[in-house]
Amino acid sequence: MAINKAHDEFYTLDLTSGWEVPPGYPAGIQQKIISGALDETNKRGSRTRLLRFDPGVFTTAPFVHEYWEEVFLVTGDLTVGNDEKGEGGESFPPFTYACRPPGAFHGPFKSEKGCILMEIHYFDPA
């Protein structure tokens, strides 16, 4: 299966536009797709996105999905494993990384001061 991403050489990303709240996320979390597309229905594709948390925003339940996910915390702080009130969990600084296989439960998530994550999502072509 071919990867559905364009050949892009270095260019400056416009971080002032193109942000949207992903389905199922609270209003203070936005994504910006920077490459590719993911077809979750047909389990195909690959995408790279930035995910931005506003300060103090948190999710309330773990996530699970059927694709691989690689996450790199670029800026800010991210807490993993908070409760439904946004309390508790383990905090991580910038330049930390996670790789999750399909079916792995992860989260909930919170950011005290706000953060930007770079995420790569893909289905195993095997």
Secondary structure, 3 states (H helix, E strand, C coil): CCCCCCCCCCCCCCCCCCCECCCCCCCCEEEEEEEEEEECCCCEEEEEEEEEECCCCECCCCECCCCEEEEEEEEECEEECCCCCCCCCEEECCCCEEEECCCCCECCEECCCCEEEEEEEECCCC
